[in-house]
Amino acid sequence: MQTTLTTSLLRGCLMGFDEVHKMDITGDGTEDTVGVRRNEDGSVEYHVDVDDDGTADLLAVDTDGDGVIDQVLIDQDGDGKYDTAAVDLNGDGTIDAVAEKE
């Protein structure tokens, strides 16, 4: 565990993340890597690598730093580009719209 944590922290620092965590985001029993970036504008980005290939498969953004995720971008086919977006349009904490790239 110590080696994995140290490697993850080092990789996270090199990638510009403020924090790197290992946790099961998807509920499949396998730990995923989450890189956290806190931006100067107060927003917080959570970059989630679910298949441990070093590329984020999911990006969750708290645009105003209030602890509520305002948008989620998902790379469903593993090509490094986000295919699906889920967005809270009115700021009430509920996802209002989902769009998928064809």
N, CA, C and O of each residue as an XYZ file, in Angstrom:
408
protein
N       0.830     -1.193      0.000
C       0.000      0.000      0.000
C       0.869      1.249      0.000
O       0.575      2.207     -0.715
N       1.938      1.248      0.797
C       2.794      2.422      0.875
C       3.401      2.748     -0.486
O       3.454      3.917     -0.868
N       3.863      1.727     -1.232
C       4.444      1.954     -2.552
C       3.402      2.535     -3.498
O       3.692      3.482     -4.229
N       2.193      1.980     -3.492
C       1.127      2.481     -4.353
C       0.786      3.922     -4.011
O       0.625      4.755     -4.904
N       0.678      4.216     -2.733
C       0.338      5.568     -2.310
C       1.436      6.542     -2.725
O       1.145      7.615     -3.253
N       2.691      6.177     -2.490
C       3.809      7.040     -2.852
C       3.851      7.258     -4.358
O       4.047      8.385     -4.811
N       3.670      6.197     -5.141
C       3.658      6.314     -6.594
C       2.511      7.195     -7.049
O       2.689      8.036     -7.930
N       1.328      7.013     -6.459
C       0.170      7.826     -6.828
C       0.392      9.283     -6.481
O       0.059     10.166     -7.272
N       0.954      9.552     -5.300
C       1.212     10.932     -4.906
C       2.236     11.578     -5.824
O       2.079     12.736     -6.211
N       3.283     10.844     -6.175
C       4.304     11.371     -7.075
C       3.713     11.646     -8.445
O       3.936     12.715     -9.013
N       2.956     10.687     -8.985
C       2.318     10.881    -10.286
C       1.371     12.066    -10.229
O       1.315     12.861    -11.167
N       0.619     12.192     -9.131
C      -0.310     13.305     -8.977
C       0.389     14.648     -8.958
O      -0.070     15.600     -9.588
N       1.490     14.730     -8.244
C       2.242     15.987     -8.192
C       2.789     16.348     -9.563
O       2.778     17.514     -9.955
N       3.265     15.353    -10.285
C       3.803     15.609    -11.619
C       2.707     16.046    -12.586
O       2.978     16.789    -13.530
N       1.477     15.596    -12.363
C       0.365     15.941    -13.241
C      -0.327     17.222    -12.798
O      -1.293     17.640    -13.435
N       0.135     17.857    -11.730
C      -0.429     19.115    -11.285
C      -1.623     19.000    -10.361
O      -2.357     19.972    -10.183
N      -1.838     17.829     -9.763
C      -2.936     17.678     -8.824
C      -2.504     18.131     -7.439
O      -1.344     17.975     -7.058
N      -3.446     18.693     -6.690
C      -3.183     19.090     -5.311
C      -3.229     17.886     -4.374
O      -2.523     17.843     -3.366
N      -4.070     16.909     -4.721
C      -4.225     15.698     -3.914
C      -4.468     14.532     -4.856
O      -5.012     14.704     -5.947
N      -4.061     13.348     -4.428
C      -4.377     12.123     -5.155
C      -4.865     11.103     -4.131
O      -4.240     10.899     -3.090
N      -5.998     10.463     -4.445
C      -6.590      9.492     -3.529
C      -6.890      8.209     -4.279
O      -7.126      8.223     -5.487
N      -6.878      7.094     -3.550
C      -7.321      5.805     -4.077
C      -8.612      5.467     -3.349
O      -8.638      5.381     -2.121
N      -9.692      5.275     -4.116
C     -10.981      4.906     -3.533
C     -11.842      4.270     -4.608
O     -11.618      4.483     -5.799
N     -12.813      3.498     -4.191
C     -13.707      2.831     -5.131
C     -14.854      3.767     -5.483
O     -15.845      3.841     -4.756
N     -14.723      4.479     -6.590
C     -15.751      5.421     -7.047
C     -16.886      4.690     -7.762
O     -18.049      5.069     -7.626
N     -16.555      3.650     -8.521
C     -17.528      2.972     -9.374
C     -18.329      1.885     -8.668
O     -19.326      1.407     -9.209
N     -17.908      1.485     -7.463
C     -18.638      0.462     -6.721
C     -18.350     -0.954     -7.180
O     -19.108     -1.871     -6.864
N     -17.249     -1.150     -7.934
C     -16.929     -2.485     -8.434
C     -15.965     -3.253     -7.537
O     -15.548     -4.357     -7.886
N     -15.604     -2.683     -6.381
C     -14.709     -3.355     -5.456
C     -13.236     -3.107     -5.727
O     -12.386     -3.611     -4.992
N     -12.906     -2.331     -6.777
C     -11.526     -2.012     -7.121
C     -11.290     -0.524     -6.885
O     -12.114      0.314     -7.253
N     -10.157     -0.210     -6.269
C      -9.855      1.196     -6.015
C      -9.539      1.935     -7.314
O      -8.781      1.445     -8.152
N     -10.125      3.110     -7.467
C      -9.871      3.992     -8.595
C      -8.963      5.116     -8.103
O      -8.899      5.386     -6.904
N      -8.263      5.769     -9.025
C      -7.387      6.881     -8.665
C      -8.126      8.185     -8.913
O      -8.677      8.397     -9.994
N      -8.139      9.061     -7.907
C      -8.800     10.354     -8.022
C      -7.774     11.460     -7.801
O      -7.195     11.575     -6.721
N      -7.555     12.271     -8.833
C      -6.692     13.437     -8.719
C      -7.554     14.663     -8.489
O      -8.503     14.905     -9.236
N      -7.235     15.437     -7.466
C      -8.027     16.621     -7.116
C      -7.215     17.872     -7.448
O      -6.064     18.017     -7.037
N      -7.838     18.752     -8.191
C      -7.203     20.031     -8.524
C      -8.093     21.156     -8.026
O      -9.258     21.259     -8.410
N      -7.526     22.010     -7.155
C      -8.241     23.183     -6.643
C      -7.753     24.396     -7.436
O      -6.573     24.743     -7.392
N      -8.661     25.024     -8.150
C      -8.312     26.133     -9.028
C      -8.416     27.480     -8.326
O      -9.114     27.614     -7.321
N      -7.723     28.466     -8.858
C      -7.705     29.809     -8.268
C      -9.080     30.461     -8.231
O      -9.340     31.305     -7.373
N      -9.973     30.078     -9.158
C     -11.313     30.669     -9.191
C     -12.265     30.049     -8.163
O     -13.438     30.420     -8.105
N     -11.765     29.099     -7.348
C     -12.584     28.462     -6.319
C     -13.191     27.145     -6.758
O     -13.746     26.421     -5.932
N     -13.099     26.815     -8.038
C     -13.649     25.553     -8.514
C     -12.720     24.397     -8.133
O     -11.524     24.583     -7.907
N     -13.304     23.206     -8.068
C     -12.544     22.005     -7.734
C     -12.842     20.954     -8.790
O     -14.003     20.706     -9.117
N     -11.788     20.334     -9.327
C     -11.927     19.290    -10.338
C     -11.500     17.957     -9.742
O     -10.485     17.868     -9.050
N     -12.293     16.916    -10.022
C     -11.981     15.560     -9.589
C     -11.776     14.725    -10.850
O     -12.734     14.432    -11.564
N     -10.538     14.343    -11.122
C     -10.186     13.546    -12.294
C     -10.096     12.091    -11.847
O      -9.246     11.748    -11.026
N     -10.967     11.231    -12.379
C     -11.058      9.847    -11.920
C     -10.573      8.895    -13.011
O     -11.091      8.895    -14.128
N      -9.574      8.085    -12.669
C      -9.044      7.054    -13.567
C      -9.563      5.720    -13.063
O      -9.076      5.216    -12.051
N     -10.545      5.133    -13.749
C     -11.168      3.905    -13.273
C     -10.475      2.642    -13.769
O     -10.680      1.570    -13.201
N      -9.653      2.746    -14.824
C      -8.996      1.552    -15.361
C      -7.477      1.573    -15.184
O      -6.775      0.741    -15.757
N      -6.972      2.515    -14.397
C      -5.558      2.612    -14.028
C      -4.623      2.704    -15.233
O      -3.519      2.159    -15.218
N      -5.081      3.403    -16.281
C      -4.218      3.595    -17.457
C      -3.535      4.959    -17.446
O      -2.824      5.306    -18.389
N      -3.753      5.745    -16.366
C      -3.115      7.045    -16.253
C      -3.877      8.175    -16.910
O      -3.409      9.314    -16.921
N      -5.056      7.876    -17.463
C      -5.892      8.882    -18.115
C      -7.246      8.926    -17.420
O      -7.836      7.886    -17.128
N      -7.735     10.140    -17.155
C      -9.034     10.282    -16.481
C     -10.157      9.782    -17.376
O     -10.243     10.139    -18.551
N     -11.013      8.951    -16.799
C     -12.193      8.447    -17.494
C     -13.429      9.253    -17.123
O     -14.460      9.164    -17.791
N     -13.324     10.027    -16.073
C     -14.443     10.809    -15.575
C     -13.887     12.088    -14.959
O     -12.897     12.055    -14.228
N     -14.519     13.195    -15.254
C     -14.144     14.481    -14.663
C     -15.385     15.073    -14.013
O     -16.373     15.356    -14.691
N     -15.334     15.258    -12.702
C     -16.432     15.883    -11.974
C     -15.958     17.261    -11.525
O     -14.851     17.399    -11.003
N     -16.792     18.284    -11.728
C     -16.386     19.652    -11.426
C     -17.385     20.308    -10.479
O     -18.593     20.315    -10.718
N     -16.843     20.855     -9.403
C     -17.601     21.709     -8.483
C     -17.211     23.134     -8.876
O     -16.158     23.621     -8.464
N     -18.040     23.800     -9.660
C     -17.656     25.076    -10.270
C     -17.477     26.217     -9.278
O     -16.720     27.150     -9.545
N     -18.168     26.157     -8.128
C     -18.063     27.267     -7.186
C     -17.497     26.870     -5.825
O     -17.507     27.676     -4.894
N     -17.006     25.642     -5.698
C     -16.367     25.206     -4.462
C     -17.299     25.008     -3.285
O     -16.856     25.038     -2.137
N     -18.600     24.804     -3.551
C     -19.559     24.636     -2.456
C     -19.736     23.183     -2.016
O     -20.542     22.891     -1.133
N     -18.976     22.271     -2.637
C     -19.069     20.861     -2.285
C     -20.074     20.087     -3.094
O     -20.226     18.882     -2.893
N     -20.771     20.744     -4.009
C     -21.762     20.090     -4.866
C     -21.193     19.989     -6.281
O     -20.731     20.982     -6.843
N     -21.229     18.785     -6.850
C     -20.745     18.590     -8.220
C     -21.741     19.228     -9.180
O     -22.933     18.923     -9.140
N     -21.243     20.124    -10.055
C     -22.097     20.847    -10.992
C     -22.087     20.251    -12.397
O     -23.040     20.427    -13.155
N     -21.017     19.551    -12.741
C     -20.977     18.899    -14.044
C     -20.073     17.679    -13.994
O     -19.095     17.636    -13.247
N     -20.422     16.691    -14.807
C     -19.643     15.465    -14.909
C     -19.422     15.180    -16.380
O     -20.366     15.201    -17.170
N     -18.173     14.914    -16.752
C     -17.822     14.534    -18.111
C     -17.288     13.106    -18.060
O     -16.500     12.767    -17.177
N     -17.718     12.263    -19.013
C     -17.358     10.845    -18.994
C     -16.780     10.428    -20.341
O     -17.343     10.731    -21.393
N     -15.648      9.730    -20.292
C     -15.053      9.118    -21.479
C     -15.476      7.656    -21.462
O     -14.893      6.847    -20.740
N     -16.488      7.315    -22.257
C     -17.047      5.969    -22.210
C     -16.281      4.954    -23.040
O     -16.360      3.757    -22.766
N     -15.540      5.404    -24.051
C     -14.863      4.445    -24.924
C     -13.349      4.393    -24.738
O     -12.662      3.690    -25.480
N     -12.818      5.128    -23.757
C     -11.405      5.051    -23.431
C     -10.461      5.706    -24.417
O      -9.269      5.398    -24.426
N     -10.976      6.616    -25.260
C     -10.112      7.257    -26.251
C      -9.475      8.550    -25.738
O      -8.762      9.229    -26.478
N      -9.732      8.891    -24.468
C      -9.144     10.097    -23.895
C      -9.959     11.356    -24.137
O      -9.546     12.449    -23.750
N     -11.124     11.207    -24.782
C     -12.014     12.345    -25.041
C     -13.347     12.073    -24.352
O     -13.848     10.949    -24.365
N     -13.908     13.113    -23.755
C     -15.166     12.949    -23.043
C     -16.331     12.842    -24.020
O     -16.476     13.669    -24.920
N     -17.168     11.805    -23.832
C     -18.290     11.509    -24.723
C     -19.640     11.942    -24.160
O     -20.573     12.224    -24.912
N     -19.734     11.991    -22.849
C     -21.006     12.263    -22.187
C     -20.818     13.375    -21.163
O     -19.811     13.418    -20.456
N     -21.801     14.275    -21.090
C     -21.774     15.356    -20.109
C     -23.091     15.362    -19.344
O     -24.163     15.237    -19.936
N     -23.001     15.508    -18.023
C     -24.172     15.675    -17.172
C     -23.959     16.982    -16.412
O     -22.913     17.183    -15.794
N     -24.957     17.874    -16.462
C     -24.763     19.232    -15.956
C     -25.939     19.684    -15.099
O     -27.100     19.418    -15.412
N     -25.608     20.377    -14.006
C     -26.604     21.060    -13.177
C     -26.705     22.481    -13.731
O     -25.845     23.314    -13.446
N     -27.727     22.763    -14.507
C     -27.855     24.042    -15.198
C     -28.268     25.198    -14.291
O     -27.852     26.335    -14.513
N     -29.081     24.920    -13.275
C     -29.607     26.016    -12.459
C     -29.009     26.095    -11.057
O     -29.452     26.913    -10.251
N     -28.012     25.263    -10.747
C     -27.321     25.356     -9.472
C     -28.069     24.822     -8.272
O     -27.727     25.164     -7.140
N     -29.098     23.980     -8.485
C     -29.863     23.462     -7.355
C     -29.329     22.140     -6.809
O     -29.908     21.570     -5.883
N     -28.218     21.648     -7.384
C     -27.631     20.410     -6.914
C     -28.156     19.163     -7.593
O     -27.757     18.051     -7.248
N     -29.051     19.337     -8.562
C     -29.614     18.210     -9.306
C     -29.177     18.312    -10.758
O     -29.243     19.383    -11.362
N     -28.728     17.187    -11.317
C     -28.336     17.173    -12.728
C     -29.578     17.411    -13.591
O     -30.579     16.705    -13.467
N     -29.497     18.422    -14.470
C     -30.639     18.809    -15.294
C     -30.563     18.304    -16.728
O     -31.594     18.080    -17.361
N     -29.360     18.124    -17.243
C     -29.219     17.760    -18.646
C     -28.088     16.771    -18.827
O     -27.055     16.851    -18.164
N     -28.301     15.843    -19.733
C     -27.269     14.874    -20.113
C     -27.167     14.907    -21.621
O     -28.180     14.846    -22.317
N     -25.955     15.002    -22.131
C     -25.735     14.997    -23.577
C     -24.646     14.008    -23.911
O     -23.641     13.910    -23.206
N     -24.850     13.266    -24.999
C     -23.865     12.300    -25.446
C     -23.422     12.619    -26.863
O     -24.227     13.016    -27.706
N     -22.125     12.439    -27.116
C     -21.575     12.624    -28.452
C     -21.908     11.385    -29.270
O     -21.783     10.259    -28.789
N     -22.330     11.603    -30.499
C     -22.649     10.467    -31.353
C     -21.453      9.989    -32.115
O     -21.554      9.033    -32.885
